[in-house]
Amino acid sequence: MFEFDPTRPKWQQIAEVVRERIASGEYPVRGLISEVKLEQEFGVARETVRKATAALRQEGLLITTRGMGSFVAER
């Protein structure tokens, strides 16, 4: 289980991990980012994961298509 820093919001820490995975290539361009898998991996509620993905969308790292999911944006 992921160890959260109690001084920072969980969604920020999840966004940081996903950002690092995108940068390293662990999450490839056009690869699906599963909110359900992130929920399970980090042991958090869906809303927490959605805040993280929303932040990454604002940064231009993710593209979300309604009914399909969130995908790594092309750089």
All heavy atoms as a GROMACS GRO file, in nm:
protein
  600
    1MET      N    1   0.085  -0.119   0.000
    1MET     CA    2   0.000   0.000   0.000
    1MET      C    3   0.089   0.125   0.000
    1MET      O    4   0.192   0.129   0.066
    1MET     CB    5  -0.091  -0.002   0.122
    1MET     CG    6  -0.190   0.111   0.131
    1MET     SD    7  -0.322   0.112   0.009
    1MET     CE    8  -0.428  -0.014   0.073
    2PHE      N    9   0.046   0.224  -0.073
    2PHE     CA   10   0.118   0.351  -0.086
    2PHE      C   11   0.116   0.426   0.047
    2PHE      O   12   0.014   0.432   0.114
    2PHE     CB   13   0.052   0.435  -0.195
    2PHE     CG   14   0.123   0.562  -0.227
    2PHE    CD1   15   0.233   0.561  -0.309
    2PHE    CD2   16   0.079   0.682  -0.176
    2PHE    CE1   17   0.299   0.679  -0.341
    2PHE    CE2   18   0.143   0.801  -0.207
    2PHE     CZ   19   0.254   0.799  -0.289
    3GLU      N   20   0.230   0.481   0.085
    3GLU     CA   21   0.241   0.560   0.209
    3GLU      C   22   0.218   0.707   0.175
    3GLU      O   23   0.301   0.768   0.108
    3GLU     CB   24   0.380   0.545   0.271
    3GLU     CG   25   0.402   0.415   0.344
    3GLU     CD   26   0.337   0.413   0.481
    3GLU    OE1   27   0.331   0.517   0.549
    3GLU    OE2   28   0.291   0.304   0.520
    4PHE      N   29   0.106   0.762   0.221
    4PHE     CA   30   0.076   0.902   0.196
    4PHE      C   31   0.145   0.991   0.297
    4PHE      O   32   0.158   0.955   0.414
    4PHE     CB   33  -0.075   0.927   0.203
    4PHE     CG   34  -0.150   0.876   0.084
    4PHE    CD1   35  -0.223   0.759   0.092
    4PHE    CD2   36  -0.147   0.945  -0.036
    4PHE    CE1   37  -0.294   0.712  -0.018
    4PHE    CE2   38  -0.216   0.898  -0.147
    4PHE     CZ   39  -0.289   0.782  -0.138
    5ASP      N   40   0.186   1.108   0.252
    5ASP     CA   41   0.238   1.213   0.340
    5ASP      C   42   0.116   1.281   0.402
    5ASP      O   43   0.034   1.340   0.329
    5ASP     CB   44   0.320   1.313   0.256
    5ASP     CG   45   0.370   1.432   0.335
    5ASP    OD1   46   0.327   1.453   0.451
    5ASP    OD2   47   0.451   1.507   0.280
    6PRO      N   48   0.100   1.275   0.533
    6PRO     CA   49  -0.021   1.330   0.596
    6PRO      C   50  -0.031   1.482   0.589
    6PRO      O   51  -0.136   1.538   0.619
    6PRO     CB   52  -0.012   1.282   0.741
    6PRO     CG   53   0.132   1.256   0.764
    6PRO     CD   54   0.189   1.213   0.631
    7THR      N   55   0.076   1.549   0.545
    7THR     CA   56   0.074   1.696   0.539
    7THR      C   57   0.028   1.749   0.403
    7THR      O   58   0.016   1.869   0.385
    7THR     CB   59   0.214   1.754   0.569
    7THR    OG1   60   0.305   1.714   0.466
    7THR    CG2   61   0.264   1.708   0.705
    8ARG      N   62   0.002   1.658   0.307
    8ARG     CA   63  -0.040   1.700   0.172
    8ARG      C   64  -0.165   1.624   0.130
    8ARG      O   65  -0.182   1.508   0.165
    8ARG     CB   66   0.072   1.671   0.071
    8ARG     CG   67   0.198   1.750   0.097
    8ARG     CD   68   0.311   1.715   0.002
    8ARG     NE   69   0.269   1.717  -0.137
    8ARG     CZ   70   0.303   1.624  -0.226
    8ARG    NH1   71   0.380   1.524  -0.192
    8ARG    NH2   72   0.261   1.632  -0.349
    9PRO      N   73  -0.251   1.688   0.051
    9PRO     CA   74  -0.372   1.618   0.004
    9PRO      C   75  -0.336   1.493  -0.077
    9PRO      O   76  -0.240   1.493  -0.155
    9PRO     CB   77  -0.440   1.722  -0.085
    9PRO     CG   78  -0.389   1.854  -0.038
    9PRO     CD   79  -0.248   1.827   0.006
   10LYS      N   80  -0.414   1.388  -0.057
   10LYS     CA   81  -0.389   1.262  -0.126
   10LYS      C   82  -0.395   1.278  -0.277
   10LYS      O   83  -0.315   1.220  -0.350
   10LYS     CB   84  -0.487   1.154  -0.080
   10LYS     CG   85  -0.462   1.109   0.062
   10LYS     CD   86  -0.562   1.004   0.106
   10LYS     CE   87  -0.535   0.960   0.248
   10LYS     NZ   88  -0.630   0.858   0.292
   11TRP      N   89  -0.491   1.358  -0.328
   11TRP     CA   90  -0.505   1.372  -0.472
   11TRP      C   91  -0.379   1.432  -0.534
   11TRP      O   92  -0.341   1.394  -0.644
   11TRP     CB   93  -0.630   1.451  -0.510
   11TRP     CG   94  -0.627   1.597  -0.476
   11TRP    CD1   95  -0.675   1.656  -0.364
   11TRP    CD2   96  -0.572   1.702  -0.556
   11TRP    NE1   97  -0.654   1.792  -0.367
   11TRP    CE2   98  -0.591   1.823  -0.485
   11TRP    CE3   99  -0.509   1.706  -0.680
   11TRP    CZ2  100  -0.548   1.946  -0.533
   11TRP    CZ3  101  -0.467   1.830  -0.729
   11TRP    CH2  102  -0.487   1.947  -0.656
   12GLN      N  103  -0.312   1.524  -0.462
   12GLN     CA  104  -0.188   1.583  -0.514
   12GLN      C  105  -0.078   1.479  -0.522
   12GLN      O  106   0.000   1.477  -0.618
   12GLN     CB  107  -0.142   1.699  -0.426
   12GLN     CG  108  -0.226   1.823  -0.438
   12GLN     CD  109  -0.176   1.935  -0.349
   12GLN    OE1  110  -0.095   1.914  -0.259
   12GLN    NE2  111  -0.227   2.054  -0.373
   13GLN      N  112  -0.072   1.391  -0.423
   13GLN     CA  113   0.030   1.288  -0.422
   13GLN      C  114   0.006   1.184  -0.532
   13GLN      O  115   0.100   1.138  -0.596
   13GLN     CB  116   0.035   1.222  -0.284
   13GLN     CG  117   0.079   1.320  -0.176
   13GLN     CD  118   0.074   1.260  -0.039
   13GLN    OE1  119   0.153   1.171  -0.008
   13GLN    NE2  120  -0.018   1.306   0.044
   14ILE      N  121  -0.121   1.151  -0.556
   14ILE     CA  122  -0.154   1.058  -0.663
   14ILE      C  123  -0.119   1.121  -0.798
   14ILE      O  124  -0.059   1.056  -0.885
   14ILE     CB  125  -0.302   1.018  -0.657
   14ILE    CG1  126  -0.328   0.935  -0.530
   14ILE    CG2  127  -0.343   0.940  -0.782
   14ILE    CD1  128  -0.474   0.914  -0.497
   15ALA      N  129  -0.152   1.248  -0.817
   15ALA     CA  130  -0.119   1.318  -0.941
   15ALA      C  131   0.032   1.318  -0.964
   15ALA      O  132   0.079   1.298  -1.076
   15ALA     CB  133  -0.173   1.461  -0.938
   16GLU      N  134   0.108   1.336  -0.857
   16GLU     CA  135   0.254   1.335  -0.867
   16GLU      C  136   0.305   1.199  -0.914
   16GLU      O  137   0.392   1.191  -1.002
   16GLU     CB  138   0.313   1.370  -0.730
   16GLU     CG  139   0.461   1.392  -0.728
   16GLU     CD  140   0.505   1.441  -0.591
   16GLU    OE1  141   0.476   1.558  -0.558
   16GLU    OE2  142   0.568   1.361  -0.518
   17VAL      N  143   0.251   1.092  -0.859
   17VAL     CA  144   0.292   0.957  -0.899
   17VAL      C  145   0.258   0.932  -1.046
   17VAL      O  146   0.342   0.883  -1.122
   17VAL     CB  147   0.225   0.849  -0.809
   17VAL    CG1  148   0.247   0.710  -0.864
   17VAL    CG2  149   0.279   0.860  -0.666
   18VAL      N  150   0.137   0.968  -1.086
   18VAL     CA  151   0.095   0.948  -1.225
   18VAL      C  152   0.183   1.032  -1.318
   18VAL      O  153   0.227   0.985  -1.423
   18VAL     CB  154  -0.055   0.978  -1.244
   18VAL    CG1  155  -0.093   0.974  -1.391
   18VAL    CG2  156  -0.139   0.880  -1.163
   19ARG      N  157   0.212   1.155  -1.279
   19ARG     CA  158   0.299   1.244  -1.357
   19ARG      C  159   0.436   1.180  -1.378
   19ARG      O  160   0.491   1.182  -1.488
   19ARG     CB  161   0.313   1.378  -1.283
   19ARG     CG  162   0.369   1.490  -1.365
   19ARG     CD  163   0.376   1.621  -1.285
   19ARG     NE  164   0.244   1.668  -1.245
   19ARG     CZ  165   0.202   1.676  -1.118
   19ARG    NH1  166   0.279   1.641  -1.017
   19ARG    NH2  167   0.081   1.722  -1.091
   20GLU      N  168   0.491   1.122  -1.272
   20GLU     CA  169   0.621   1.056  -1.281
   20GLU      C  170   0.615   0.934  -1.372
   20GLU      O  171   0.708   0.909  -1.449
   20GLU     CB  172   0.670   1.014  -1.141
   20GLU     CG  173   0.710   1.130  -1.053
   20GLU     CD  174   0.733   1.092  -0.908
   20GLU    OE1  175   0.722   0.972  -0.872
   20GLU    OE2  176   0.762   1.183  -0.829
   21ARG      N  177   0.506   0.860  -1.365
   21ARG     CA  178   0.490   0.742  -1.450
   21ARG      C  179   0.477   0.781  -1.598
   21ARG      O  180   0.526   0.710  -1.685
   21ARG     CB  181   0.370   0.659  -1.405
   21ARG     CG  182   0.393   0.592  -1.272
   21ARG     CD  183   0.270   0.519  -1.223
   21ARG     NE  184   0.295   0.458  -1.094
   21ARG     CZ  185   0.202   0.396  -1.021
   21ARG    NH1  186   0.078   0.386  -1.067
   21ARG    NH2  187   0.233   0.343  -0.904
   22ILE      N  188   0.412   0.893  -1.624
   22ILE     CA  189   0.402   0.941  -1.761
   22ILE      C  190   0.540   0.982  -1.811
   22ILE      O  191   0.581   0.946  -1.921
   22ILE     CB  192   0.301   1.058  -1.771
   22ILE    CG1  193   0.159   1.007  -1.748
   22ILE    CG2  194   0.312   1.129  -1.907
   22ILE    CD1  195   0.055   1.118  -1.731
   23ALA      N  196   0.612   1.058  -1.729
   23ALA     CA  197   0.746   1.106  -1.766
   23ALA      C  198   0.842   0.991  -1.792
   23ALA      O  199   0.925   0.998  -1.883
   23ALA     CB  200   0.800   1.198  -1.658
   24SER      N  201   0.831   0.883  -1.714
   24SER     CA  202   0.923   0.770  -1.728
   24SER      C  203   0.886   0.678  -1.844
   24SER      O  204   0.963   0.590  -1.881
   24SER     CB  205   0.927   0.688  -1.599
   24SER     OG  206   0.807   0.613  -1.585
   25GLY      N  207   0.764   0.695  -1.896
   25GLY     CA  208   0.718   0.608  -2.004
   25GLY      C  209   0.644   0.485  -1.955
   25GLY      O  210   0.598   0.404  -2.035
   26GLU      N  211   0.632   0.471  -1.823
   26GLU     CA  212   0.556   0.358  -1.768
   26GLU      C  213   0.411   0.362  -1.818
   26GLU      O  214   0.350   0.259  -1.843
   26GLU     CB  215   0.562   0.361  -1.615
   26GLU     CG  216   0.494   0.243  -1.550
   26GLU     CD  217   0.506   0.244  -1.398
   26GLU    OE1  218   0.593   0.314  -1.342
   26GLU    OE2  219   0.425   0.175  -1.334
   27TYR      N  220   0.356   0.485  -1.828
   27TYR     CA  221   0.226   0.506  -1.889
   27TYR      C  222   0.252   0.565  -2.027
   27TYR      O  223   0.290   0.680  -2.039
   27TYR     CB  224   0.141   0.602  -1.808
   27TYR     CG  225   0.089   0.549  -1.675
   27TYR    CD1  226   0.038   0.635  -1.580
   27TYR    CD2  227   0.089   0.413  -1.645
   27TYR    CE1  228  -0.012   0.589  -1.459
   27TYR    CE2  229   0.040   0.366  -1.524
   27TYR     CZ  230  -0.011   0.454  -1.432
   27TYR     OH  231  -0.059   0.409  -1.312
   28PRO      N  232   0.235   0.486  -2.133
   28PRO     CA  233   0.268   0.534  -2.268
   28PRO      C  234   0.168   0.634  -2.324
   28PRO      O  235   0.053   0.640  -2.279
   28PRO     CB  236   0.267   0.405  -2.351
   28PRO     CG  237   0.170   0.317  -2.280
   28PRO     CD  238   0.185   0.349  -2.134
   29VAL      N  239   0.211   0.711  -2.423
   29VAL     CA  240   0.124   0.805  -2.493
   29VAL      C  241   0.004   0.728  -2.548
   29VAL      O  242   0.018   0.617  -2.600
   29VAL     CB  243   0.201   0.874  -2.607
   29VAL    CG1  244   0.107   0.958  -2.692
   29VAL    CG2  245   0.313   0.960  -2.550
   30ARG      N  246  -0.114   0.785  -2.531
   30ARG     CA  247  -0.243   0.727  -2.570
   30ARG      C  248  -0.282   0.606  -2.484
   30ARG      O  249  -0.380   0.540  -2.513
   30ARG     CB  250  -0.248   0.692  -2.719
   30ARG     CG  251  -0.242   0.815  -2.808
   30ARG     CD  252  -0.263   0.783  -2.955
   30ARG     NE  253  -0.164   0.696  -3.015
   30ARG     CZ  254  -0.045   0.734  -3.061
   30ARG    NH1  255  -0.010   0.859  -3.054
   30ARG    NH2  256   0.038   0.648  -3.115
   31GLY      N  257  -0.205   0.579  -2.378
   31GLY     CA  258  -0.239   0.469  -2.288
   31GLY      C  259  -0.352   0.509  -2.193
   31GLY      O  260  -0.360   0.623  -2.150
   32LEU      N  261  -0.438   0.414  -2.165
   32LEU     CA  262  -0.552   0.438  -2.075
   32LEU      C  263  -0.505   0.444  -1.930
   32LEU      O  264  -0.427   0.360  -1.885
   32LEU     CB  265  -0.655   0.324  -2.090
   32LEU     CG  266  -0.775   0.327  -1.997
   32LEU    CD1  267  -0.863   0.448  -2.028
   32LEU    CD2  268  -0.855   0.199  -2.010
   33ILE      N  269  -0.554   0.543  -1.858
   33ILE     CA  270  -0.528   0.556  -1.715
   33ILE      C  271  -0.659   0.515  -1.646
   33ILE      O  272  -0.759   0.586  -1.653
   33ILE     CB  273  -0.492   0.701  -1.675
   33ILE    CG1  274  -0.372   0.752  -1.756
   33ILE    CG2  275  -0.467   0.710  -1.526
   33ILE    CD1  276  -0.243   0.680  -1.731
   34SER      N  277  -0.659   0.400  -1.581
   34SER     CA  278  -0.779   0.347  -1.519
   34SER      C  279  -0.801   0.407  -1.380
   34SER      O  280  -0.719   0.387  -1.290
   34SER     CB  281  -0.768   0.195  -1.508
   34SER     OG  282  -0.871   0.145  -1.426
   35GLU      N  283  -0.913   0.480  -1.365
   35GLU     CA  284  -0.946   0.535  -1.234
   35GLU      C  285  -0.971   0.424  -1.133
   35GLU      O  286  -0.934   0.435  -1.016
   35GLU     CB  287  -1.068   0.626  -1.243
   35GLU     CG  288  -1.042   0.756  -1.315
   35GLU     CD  289  -1.162   0.848  -1.317
   35GLU    OE1  290  -1.272   0.807  -1.276
   35GLU    OE2  291  -1.144   0.963  -1.361
   36VAL      N  292  -1.033   0.316  -1.178
   36VAL     CA  293  -1.062   0.203  -1.089
   36VAL      C  294  -0.931   0.143  -1.035
   36VAL      O  295  -0.918   0.116  -0.916
   36VAL     CB  296  -1.147   0.096  -1.160
   36VAL    CG1  297  -1.163  -0.028  -1.075
   36VAL    CG2  298  -1.283   0.152  -1.198
   37LYS      N  299  -0.834   0.124  -1.123
   37LYS     CA  300  -0.706   0.067  -1.080
   37LYS      C  301  -0.633   0.161  -0.985
   37LYS      O  302  -0.571   0.116  -0.888
   37LYS     CB  303  -0.618   0.033  -1.201
   37LYS     CG  304  -0.667  -0.088  -1.275
   37LYS     CD  305  -0.575  -0.123  -1.390
   37LYS     CE  306  -0.628  -0.245  -1.466
   37LYS     NZ  307  -0.546  -0.277  -1.584
   38LEU      N  308  -0.639   0.292  -1.012
   38LEU     CA  309  -0.576   0.388  -0.921
   38LEU      C  310  -0.645   0.387  -0.786
   38LEU      O  311  -0.578   0.393  -0.682
   38LEU     CB  312  -0.577   0.528  -0.982
   38LEU     CG  313  -0.487   0.550  -1.104
   38LEU    CD1  314  -0.508   0.690  -1.162
   38LEU    CD2  315  -0.341   0.528  -1.070
   39GLU      N  316  -0.777   0.379  -0.785
   39GLU     CA  317  -0.853   0.368  -0.660
   39GLU      C  318  -0.803   0.251  -0.577
   39GLU      O  319  -0.779   0.263  -0.457
   39GLU     CB  320  -1.000   0.338  -0.690
   39GLU     CG  321  -1.093   0.452  -0.698
   39GLU     CD  322  -1.233   0.399  -0.723
   39GLU    OE1  323  -1.301   0.364  -0.624
   39GLU    OE2  324  -1.273   0.392  -0.841
   40GLN      N  325  -0.792   0.136  -0.643
   40GLN     CA  326  -0.750   0.014  -0.574
   40GLN      C  327  -0.604   0.023  -0.529
   40GLN      O  328  -0.571  -0.015  -0.416
   40GLN     CB  329  -0.769  -0.106  -0.665
   40GLN     CG  330  -0.914  -0.135  -0.694
   40GLN     CD  331  -0.936  -0.237  -0.805
   40GLN    OE1  332  -0.844  -0.272  -0.878
   40GLN    NE2  333  -1.058  -0.284  -0.818
   41GLU      N  334  -0.518   0.074  -0.615
   41GLU     CA  335  -0.376   0.082  -0.582
   41GLU      C  336  -0.351   0.172  -0.461
   41GLU      O  337  -0.271   0.138  -0.374
   41GLU     CB  338  -0.298   0.137  -0.702
   41GLU     CG  339  -0.150   0.154  -0.673
   41GLU     CD  340  -0.071   0.211  -0.790
   41GLU    OE1  341  -0.126   0.223  -0.901
   41GLU    OE2  342   0.047   0.243  -0.768
   42PHE      N  343  -0.420   0.287  -0.457
   42PHE     CA  344  -0.395   0.384  -0.351
   42PHE      C  345  -0.492   0.373  -0.234
   42PHE      O  346  -0.474   0.438  -0.133
   42PHE     CB  347  -0.396   0.526  -0.408
   42PHE     CG  348  -0.281   0.552  -0.501
   42PHE    CD1  349  -0.300   0.551  -0.639
   42PHE    CD2  350  -0.154   0.576  -0.453
   42PHE    CE1  351  -0.195   0.574  -0.726
   42PHE    CE2  352  -0.048   0.599  -0.538
   42PHE     CZ  353  -0.068   0.598  -0.675
   43GLY      N  354  -0.597   0.293  -0.250
   43GLY     CA  355  -0.694   0.274  -0.142
   43GLY      C  356  -0.771   0.401  -0.109
   43GLY      O  357  -0.790   0.433   0.008
   44VAL      N  358  -0.812   0.472  -0.215
   44VAL     CA  359  -0.885   0.598  -0.195
   44VAL      C  360  -1.019   0.593  -0.268
   44VAL      O  361  -1.044   0.503  -0.347
   44VAL     CB  362  -0.803   0.719  -0.247
   44VAL    CG1  363  -0.674   0.736  -0.167
   44VAL    CG2  364  -0.773   0.706  -0.397
   45ALA      N  365  -1.102   0.693  -0.242
   45ALA     CA  366  -1.232   0.704  -0.308
   45ALA      C  367  -1.216   0.753  -0.451
   45ALA      O  368  -1.117   0.818  -0.485
   45ALA     CB  369  -1.321   0.801  -0.231
   46ARG      N  370  -1.314   0.724  -0.534
   46ARG     CA  371  -1.311   0.764  -0.674
   46ARG      C  372  -1.294   0.916  -0.687
   46ARG      O  373  -1.224   0.964  -0.774
   46ARG     CB  374  -1.440   0.718  -0.744
   46ARG     CG  375  -1.460   0.765  -0.887
   46ARG     CD  376  -1.370   0.699  -0.990
   46ARG     NE  377  -1.383   0.557  -0.998
   46ARG     CZ  378  -1.456   0.490  -1.086
   46ARG    NH1  379  -1.525   0.554  -1.176
   46ARG    NH2  380  -1.459   0.358  -1.084
   47GLU      N  381  -1.360   0.993  -0.602
   47GLU     CA  382  -1.351   1.139  -0.609
   47GLU      C  383  -1.207   1.188  -0.591
   47GLU      O  384  -1.166   1.285  -0.655
   47GLU     CB  385  -1.443   1.203  -0.504
   47GLU     CG  386  -1.455   1.352  -0.518
   47GLU     CD  387  -1.506   1.398  -0.654
   47GLU    OE1  388  -1.588   1.329  -0.717
   47GLU    OE2  389  -1.462   1.506  -0.701
   48THR      N  390  -1.130   1.122  -0.508
   48THR     CA  391  -0.990   1.159  -0.488
   48THR      C  392  -0.911   1.137  -0.616
   48THR      O  393  -0.831   1.223  -0.657
   48THR     CB  394  -0.929   1.077  -0.371
   48THR    OG1  395  -1.009   1.097  -0.254
   48THR    CG2  396  -0.786   1.117  -0.343
   49VAL      N  397  -0.934   1.025  -0.680
   49VAL     CA  398  -0.867   0.995  -0.808
   49VAL      C  399  -0.911   1.095  -0.914
   49VAL      O  400  -0.830   1.143  -0.993
   49VAL     CB  401  -0.896   0.850  -0.852
   49VAL    CG1  402  -0.847   0.825  -0.994
   49VAL    CG2  403  -0.832   0.751  -0.755
   50ARG      N  404  -1.037   1.130  -0.915
   50ARG     CA  405  -1.088   1.225  -1.015
   50ARG      C  406  -1.026   1.363  -0.998
   50ARG      O  407  -1.002   1.433  -1.095
   50ARG     CB  408  -1.240   1.232  -1.009
   50ARG     CG  409  -1.299   1.107  -1.068
   50ARG     CD  410  -1.446   1.118  -1.095
   50ARG     NE  411  -1.489   0.999  -1.168
   50ARG     CZ  412  -1.609   0.952  -1.167
   50ARG    NH1  413  -1.703   1.012  -1.098
   50ARG    NH2  414  -1.639   0.844  -1.235
   51LYS      N  415  -1.000   1.404  -0.873
   51LYS     CA  416  -0.932   1.532  -0.851
   51LYS      C  417  -0.790   1.527  -0.910
   51LYS      O  418  -0.744   1.624  -0.970
   51LYS     CB  419  -0.924   1.565  -0.702
   51LYS     CG  420  -1.051   1.618  -0.643
   51LYS     CD  421  -1.029   1.657  -0.498
   51LYS     CE  422  -1.155   1.709  -0.435
   51LYS     NZ  423  -1.134   1.749  -0.295
   52ALA      N  424  -0.724   1.414  -0.892
   52ALA     CA  425  -0.588   1.398  -0.945
   52ALA      C  426  -0.589   1.402  -1.097
   52ALA      O  427  -0.508   1.472  -1.159
   52ALA     CB  428  -0.527   1.267  -0.896
   53THR      N  429  -0.683   1.330  -1.160
   53THR     CA  430  -0.688   1.328  -1.306
   53THR      C  431  -0.729   1.465  -1.362
   53THR      O  432  -0.680   1.506  -1.467
   53THR     CB  433  -0.778   1.216  -1.361
   53THR    OG1  434  -0.909   1.230  -1.307
   53THR    CG2  435  -0.723   1.079  -1.329
   54ALA      N  436  -0.815   1.537  -1.289
   54ALA     CA  437  -0.855   1.671  -1.333
   54ALA      C  438  -0.734   1.764  -1.334
   54ALA      O  439  -0.716   1.844  -1.427
   54ALA     CB  440  -0.964   1.727  -1.243
   55ALA      N  441  -0.650   1.754  -1.231
   55ALA     CA  442  -0.529   1.838  -1.225
   55ALA      C  443  -0.436   1.805  -1.341
   55ALA      O  444  -0.379   1.895  -1.405
   55ALA     CB  445  -0.458   1.817  -1.092
   56LEU      N  446  -0.420   1.677  -1.372
   56LEU     CA  447  -0.333   1.636  -1.482
   56LEU      C  448  -0.391   1.677  -1.617
   56LEU      O  449  -0.316   1.709  -1.711
   56LEU     CB  450  -0.309   1.485  -1.476
   56LEU     CG  451  -0.232   1.439  -1.352
   56LEU    CD1  452  -0.239   1.288  -1.338
   56LEU    CD2  453  -0.088   1.486  -1.358
   57ARG      N  454  -0.522   1.680  -1.628
   57ARG     CA  455  -0.588   1.730  -1.750
   57ARG      C  456  -0.557   1.877  -1.769
   57ARG      O  457  -0.525   1.921  -1.879
   57ARG     CB  458  -0.739   1.711  -1.740
   57ARG     CG  459  -0.796   1.619  -1.842
   57ARG     CD  460  -0.946   1.614  -1.849
   57ARG     NE  461  -1.021   1.652  -1.730
   57ARG     CZ  462  -1.057   1.569  -1.634
   57ARG    NH1  463  -1.026   1.442  -1.639
   57ARG    NH2  464  -1.128   1.611  -1.531
   58GLN      N  465  -0.564   1.954  -1.662
   58GLN     CA  466  -0.535   2.098  -1.668
   58GLN      C  467  -0.390   2.123  -1.709
   58GLN      O  468  -0.361   2.222  -1.775
   58GLN     CB  469  -0.562   2.166  -1.534
   58GLN     CG  470  -0.710   2.186  -1.508
   58GLN     CD  471  -0.733   2.270  -1.385
   58GLN    OE1  472  -0.669   2.252  -1.282
   58GLN    NE2  473  -0.826   2.363  -1.395
   59GLU      N  474  -0.301   2.033  -1.672
   59GLU     CA  475  -0.159   2.045  -1.709
   59GLU      C  476  -0.134   2.000  -1.853
   59GLU      O  477  -0.024   2.014  -1.904
   59GLU     CB  478  -0.072   1.961  -1.615
   59GLU     CG  479  -0.070   2.010  -1.473
   59GLU     CD  480   0.005   1.914  -1.381
   59GLU    OE1  481   0.097   1.844  -1.427
   59GLU    OE2  482  -0.028   1.911  -1.261
   60GLY      N  483  -0.236   1.940  -1.914
   60GLY     CA  484  -0.221   1.893  -2.051
   60GLY      C  485  -0.158   1.755  -2.062
   60GLY      O  486  -0.121   1.712  -2.171
   61LEU      N  487  -0.150   1.683  -1.950
   61LEU     CA  488  -0.089   1.549  -1.952
   61LEU      C  489  -0.191   1.440  -1.985
   61LEU      O  490  -0.153   1.334  -2.034
   61LEU     CB  491  -0.023   1.518  -1.817
   61LEU     CG  492   0.100   1.603  -1.784
   61LEU    CD1  493   0.147   1.575  -1.642
   61LEU    CD2  494   0.211   1.578  -1.884
   62LEU      N  495  -0.319   1.465  -1.956
   62LEU     CA  496  -0.423   1.368  -1.984
   62LEU      C  497  -0.532   1.430  -2.071
   62LEU      O  498  -0.555   1.550  -2.067
   62LEU     CB  499  -0.490   1.319  -1.854
   62LEU     CG  500  -0.408   1.239  -1.756
   62LEU    CD1  501  -0.495   1.198  -1.638
   62LEU    CD2  502  -0.344   1.118  -1.819
   63ILE      N  503  -0.595   1.344  -2.148
   63ILE     CA  504  -0.714   1.382  -2.225
   63ILE      C  505  -0.823   1.284  -2.183
   63ILE      O  506  -0.800   1.163  -2.181
   63ILE     CB  507  -0.688   1.369  -2.376
   63ILE    CG1  508  -0.581   1.468  -2.419
   63ILE    CG2  509  -0.817   1.389  -2.455
   63ILE    CD1  510  -0.537   1.452  -2.563
   64THR      N  511  -0.939   1.336  -2.146
   64THR     CA  512  -1.049   1.251  -2.104
   64THR      C  513  -1.159   1.255  -2.209
   64THR      O  514  -1.200   1.363  -2.251
   64THR     CB  515  -1.103   1.294  -1.967
   64THR    OG1  516  -0.997   1.288  -1.872
   64THR    CG2  517  -1.217   1.204  -1.922
   65THR      N  518  -1.202   1.138  -2.252
   65THR     CA  519  -1.310   1.125  -2.348
   65THR      C  520  -1.427   1.062  -2.276
   65THR      O  521  -1.413   0.951  -2.221
   65THR     CB  522  -1.267   1.036  -2.467
   65THR    OG1  523  -1.148   1.092  -2.524
   65THR    CG2  524  -1.376   1.028  -2.572
   66ARG      N  525  -1.538   1.131  -2.274
   66ARG     CA  526  -1.656   1.082  -2.202
   66ARG      C  527  -1.695   0.943  -2.252
   66ARG      O  528  -1.702   0.918  -2.372
   66ARG     CB  529  -1.771   1.180  -2.223
   66ARG     CG  530  -1.890   1.148  -2.138
   66ARG     CD  531  -2.000   1.250  -2.162
   66ARG     NE  532  -2.104   1.228  -2.065
   66ARG     CZ  533  -2.150   1.319  -1.983
   66ARG    NH1  534  -2.104   1.441  -1.986
   66ARG    NH2  535  -2.245   1.290  -1.897
   67GLY      N  536  -1.717   0.853  -2.159
   67GLY     CA  537  -1.757   0.717  -2.193
   67GLY      C  538  -1.641   0.626  -2.230
   67GLY      O  539  -1.659   0.506  -2.248
   68MET      N  540  -1.521   0.682  -2.242
   68MET     CA  541  -1.404   0.601  -2.279
   68MET      C  542  -1.297   0.599  -2.170
   68MET      O  543  -1.233   0.499  -2.148
   68MET     CB  544  -1.344   0.650  -2.410
   68MET     CG  545  -1.436   0.626  -2.528
   68MET     SD  546  -1.363   0.678  -2.684
   68MET     CE  547  -1.226   0.566  -2.699
   69GLY      N  548  -1.273   0.714  -2.106
   69GLY     CA  549  -1.174   0.721  -2.001
   69GLY      C  550  -1.070   0.829  -2.024
   69GLY      O  551  -1.084   0.913  -2.112
   70SER      N  552  -0.965   0.824  -1.942
   70SER     CA  553  -0.856   0.920  -1.951
   70SER      C  554  -0.734   0.855  -2.015
   70SER      O  555  -0.699   0.741  -1.980
   70SER     CB  556  -0.819   0.971  -1.811
   70SER     OG  557  -0.927   1.043  -1.756
   71PHE      N  558  -0.672   0.928  -2.105
   71PHE     CA  559  -0.558   0.877  -2.179
   71PHE      C  560  -0.442   0.974  -2.169
   71PHE      O  561  -0.462   1.096  -2.158
   71PHE     CB  562  -0.594   0.860  -2.328
   71PHE     CG  563  -0.708   0.764  -2.348
   71PHE    CD1  564  -0.840   0.806  -2.344
   71PHE    CD2  565  -0.683   0.629  -2.370
   71PHE    CE1  566  -0.945   0.718  -2.361
   71PHE    CE2  567  -0.787   0.540  -2.387
   71PHE     CZ  568  -0.919   0.584  -2.383
   72VAL      N  569  -0.319   0.921  -2.177
   72VAL     CA  570  -0.200   1.005  -2.176
   72VAL      C  571  -0.198   1.086  -2.304
   72VAL      O  572  -0.211   1.031  -2.414
   72VAL     CB  573  -0.072   0.920  -2.161
   72VAL    CG1  574   0.051   1.009  -2.166
   72VAL    CG2  575  -0.076   0.839  -2.032
   73ALA      N  576  -0.183   1.217  -2.291
   73ALA     CA  577  -0.180   1.306  -2.407
   73ALA      C  578  -0.047   1.296  -2.480
   73ALA      O  579   0.056   1.264  -2.419
   73ALA     CB  580  -0.203   1.451  -2.361
   74GLU      N  581  -0.052   1.324  -2.609
   74GLU     CA  582   0.072   1.329  -2.687
   74GLU      C  583   0.148   1.454  -2.648
   74GLU      O  584   0.089   1.557  -2.626
   74GLU     CB  585   0.041   1.326  -2.836
   74GLU     CG  586  -0.023   1.196  -2.876
   74GLU     CD  587  -0.020   1.174  -3.025
   74GLU    OE1  588   0.082   1.203  -3.089
   74GLU    OE2  589  -0.123   1.128  -3.078
   75ARG      N  590   0.278   1.443  -2.647
   75ARG     CA  591   0.362   1.558  -2.608
   75ARG      C  592   0.412   1.630  -2.730
   75ARG      O  593   0.438   1.580  -2.830
   75ARG     CB  594   0.479   1.511  -2.522
   75ARG     CG  595   0.433   1.447  -2.391
   75ARG     CD  596   0.554   1.405  -2.311
   75ARG     NE  597   0.524   1.308  -2.210
   75ARG     CZ  598   0.512   1.177  -2.227
   75ARG    NH1  599   0.526   1.124  -2.345
   75ARG    NH2  600   0.489   1.098  -2.127
   0.00000   0.00000   0.00000
